[in-house]
Amino acid sequence: MTTSPETTARNNVATFSLIFGVISVIIALFIPSGAAILGLAAIVLGFLGLRAVKANGLQGRGQAITGIVLGVIGVVVPIFMIVVLGPAIAKTFSTINASLNSVP
């Protein structure tokens, strides 16, 4: 006698939230604007996925939450890079420019 496992419909929105969140974190250091856009998409899709889990009894709550968390990281890292690292990079280029201009 074989028993079939219960099948519950999967939540594709939560899965896309997770995928977008992972990609946003991976590209956060290389393409900050793209990471922020994908991060925002992951956050929105994550909340929509949570709503679908609650309303329809779908699987994917963990994926939706993970997508939201990774999406937030994908948005915060580029903002951190611009706010904190931007002035440091500008100061470095200013110092280099000043040194090059002082050479006779």
Backbone hydrogen bonds, N-H to C=O, Kabsch-Sander energy under -0.5 kcal/mol:
donor,donor_aa,acceptor,acceptor_aa,energy
8,T,6,E,-0.6
11,N,59,Q,-0.5
12,N,10,R,-0.9
15,T,11,N,-1.7
16,F,12,N,-2.5
17,S,13,V,-2.1
18,L,14,A,-2.2
19,I,15,T,-2.4
20,F,16,F,-2.9
21,G,17,S,-2.3
22,V,18,L,-2.4
23,I,19,I,-2.4
24,S,20,F,-2.4
25,V,21,G,-1.9
26,I,22,V,-2.1
27,I,23,I,-2.4
28,A,24,S,-0.6
28,A,25,V,-0.5
30,F,27,I,-0.8
31,I,27,I,-3.1
35,A,31,I,-2.4
36,A,32,P,-2.3
37,I,33,S,-2.0
38,L,34,G,-2.6
39,G,35,A,-2.6
40,L,36,A,-2.4
41,A,37,I,-2.2
42,A,38,L,-2.5
43,I,39,G,-2.2
44,V,40,L,-2.5
45,L,41,A,-2.9
46,G,42,A,-2.2
47,F,43,I,-2.2
48,L,44,V,-2.3
49,G,45,L,-2.7
50,L,46,G,-2.3
51,R,47,F,-2.1
52,A,48,L,-2.1
53,V,49,G,-2.2
54,K,50,L,-2.3
55,A,51,R,-2.7
56,N,52,A,-2.6
57,G,53,V,-1.4
58,L,52,A,-0.8
59,Q,9,A,-2.2
64,A,60,G,-2.4
65,I,61,R,-2.4
66,T,62,G,-2.5
67,G,63,Q,-2.6
68,I,64,A,-2.1
69,V,65,I,-2.4
70,L,66,T,-2.8
71,G,67,G,-2.3
72,V,68,I,-2.3
73,I,69,V,-2.2
74,G,70,L,-2.6
75,V,71,G,-1.2
76,V,72,V,-2.8
77,V,73,I,-2.4
79,I,75,V,-1.2
80,F,76,V,-2.8
81,M,77,V,-2.6
82,I,78,P,-2.2
83,V,79,I,-2.7
84,V,80,F,-2.8
85,L,80,F,-0.9
85,L,81,M,-0.6
86,G,81,M,-1.1
88,A,84,V,-0.8
89,I,85,L,-2.5
90,A,86,G,-2.4
91,K,87,P,-2.5
92,T,88,A,-2.0
93,F,89,I,-2.4
94,S,90,A,-2.2
95,T,91,K,-2.4
96,I,92,T,-2.3
97,N,93,F,-2.6
98,A,94,S,-2.4
99,S,95,T,-2.2
100,L,96,I,-2.3
101,N,97,N,-2.1
102,S,98,A,-1.2
103,V,100,L,-0.6
